[in-house]
Amino acid sequence: MSVVIEARDVTFAFGQTPALRGASVAVDAGEILAIMGPSGSGKSTLLHCLAGILVPDSGEILFDGIRVHAMAETQRSSLRRDRFGFVFQFGQLVPELTAVENVALPLLLSGVRRSQALPKARAWFARLGLDGLEHRRSGELSGGQAQRVALARGLVAEPQVLFADEPTGALDSLTGEQVMDLLVGTAREQGTTVILVTHEPRIAAYADREVMVRDGRVNAPDRIAS
Ligand SMILES: Nc1ncnc2c1ncn2[C@@H]1O[C@H](COP(=O)(O)OP(=O)(O)OP(=O)(O)O)[C@@H](O)[C@H]1O
């Protein structure tokens, strides 16, 4: 297995608040990695640095040999659009668009024609058990349905890496497990690398490997009480 994406000794602070204090992690191509840790430990910040949304104060982010931390915002935005997919806790579907238009969005933003993007998006509805919901808007979907639509949107452009930040956090446990079954199943079919932030061990159990973030570091040993 070869490393596809990596953080090396990354630090990041929100003003005076340090969020990452030398975080390092490497993820293999096709691997499903769960990032766990207590609230406020830096999990989301690490995910956002890996995805090129935030730029580290120091350290490196390497994707496929590219120095993401050194790229300009426009380049990072193209990288996110062309190579990465995203699923967040609250689906964040565009409420004005239908479900199928939401799924097609990453393709349309990449310049794929509507006549090609919409059929490609539609194919995901059968795949994720969403048949018949293509023309609903987000307000007309259940939480689990909306999250499956968000998952389809995250995967439709066949990204190399899917970033999922608490993708089941707003769902009851049964619905959450159904979403995880679909996420892991489709990612494996496509060979997509998945970086999943969760604080739930039950959800992390779907991953190939778990790392723990504590105090802005990955797998930092527990402090010895003095
Ligand atoms: N936009 C922000 N502005 C200021 N401080 C922030 C911001 N986002 C996060 N922080 C702080 O950075 C630290 C790490 O936050 P982060 O969201 O990465 O942790 P987390 O492990 O994902 O937490 P949670 O599990 O609660 O989502 C925390 O101290 C948090 O309060």
Ligand as a Chemical Component Dictionary entry (heavy atoms), coordinates in Angstrom:
data_LIG
# 
_chem_comp.id                   LIG 
_chem_comp.type                 NON-POLYMER 
_chem_comp.pdbx_formal_charge   0 
_chem_comp.three_letter_code    LIG 
# 
loop_
_chem_comp_atom.comp_id 
_chem_comp_atom.atom_id 
_chem_comp_atom.alt_atom_id 
_chem_comp_atom.type_symbol 
_chem_comp_atom.charge 
_chem_comp_atom.model_Cartn_x 
_chem_comp_atom.model_Cartn_y 
_chem_comp_atom.model_Cartn_z 
_chem_comp_atom.pdbx_ordinal 
LIG N1  N1  N 0 -13.564 28.554 14.187 1  
LIG C1  C1  C 0 -12.921 28.463 15.357 2  
LIG N2  N2  N 0 -12.571 29.567 16.045 3  
LIG C2  C2  C 0 -11.900 29.487 17.212 4  
LIG N3  N3  N 0 -11.543 28.325 17.809 5  
LIG C3  C3  C 0 -11.871 27.194 17.175 6  
LIG C4  C4  C 0 -12.581 27.199 15.919 7  
LIG N4  N4  N 0 -12.767 25.901 15.527 8  
LIG C5  C5  C 0 -12.212 25.139 16.493 9  
LIG N5  N5  N 0 -11.671 25.907 17.469 10 
LIG C6  C6  C 0 -10.947 25.408 18.660 11 
LIG O1  O1  O 0 -9.871  24.586 18.212 12 
LIG C7  C7  C 0 -9.757  23.432 19.031 13 
LIG C8  C8  C 0 -9.935  22.167 18.177 14 
LIG O2  O2  O 0 -11.242 22.157 17.599 15 
LIG P1  P1  P 0 -11.769 21.033 16.637 16 
LIG O3  O3  O 0 -13.116 21.457 16.149 17 
LIG O4  O4  O 0 -10.732 20.702 15.637 18 
LIG O5  O5  O 0 -11.916 19.789 17.643 19 
LIG P2  P2  P 0 -12.749 18.455 17.475 20 
LIG O6  O6  O 0 -11.911 17.384 18.079 21 
LIG O7  O7  O 0 -13.166 18.271 16.063 22 
LIG O8  O8  O 0 -14.006 18.742 18.399 23 
LIG P3  P3  P 0 -15.518 18.174 18.317 24 
LIG O9  O9  O 0 -15.432 16.697 18.518 25 
LIG O10 O10 O 0 -16.182 18.866 19.468 26 
LIG O11 O11 O 0 -16.056 18.583 16.978 27 
LIG C9  C9  C 0 -10.802 23.585 20.132 28 
LIG O12 O12 O 0 -10.185 24.188 21.238 29 
LIG C10 C10 C 0 -11.804 24.524 19.525 30 
LIG O13 O13 O 0 -12.483 25.243 20.527 31 
# 
loop_
_chem_comp_bond.comp_id 
_chem_comp_bond.atom_id_1 
_chem_comp_bond.atom_id_2 
_chem_comp_bond.value_order 
_chem_comp_bond.pdbx_ordinal 
LIG N1  C1  SING 1  
LIG C1  N2  SING 2  
LIG C1  C4  DOUB 3  
LIG N2  C2  DOUB 4  
LIG C2  N3  SING 5  
LIG N3  C3  DOUB 6  
LIG C3  C4  SING 7  
LIG C3  N5  SING 8  
LIG C4  N4  SING 9  
LIG N4  C5  DOUB 10 
LIG C5  N5  SING 11 
LIG N5  C6  SING 12 
LIG C6  O1  SING 13 
LIG C6  C10 SING 14 
LIG O1  C7  SING 15 
LIG C7  C8  SING 16 
LIG C7  C9  SING 17 
LIG C8  O2  SING 18 
LIG O2  P1  SING 19 
LIG P1  O3  DOUB 20 
LIG P1  O4  SING 21 
LIG P1  O5  SING 22 
LIG O5  P2  SING 23 
LIG P2  O6  DOUB 24 
LIG P2  O7  SING 25 
LIG P2  O8  SING 26 
LIG O8  P3  SING 27 
LIG P3  O9  DOUB 28 
LIG P3  O10 SING 29 
LIG P3  O11 SING 30 
LIG C9  O12 SING 31 
LIG C9  C10 SING 32 
LIG C10 O13 SING 33 
# 
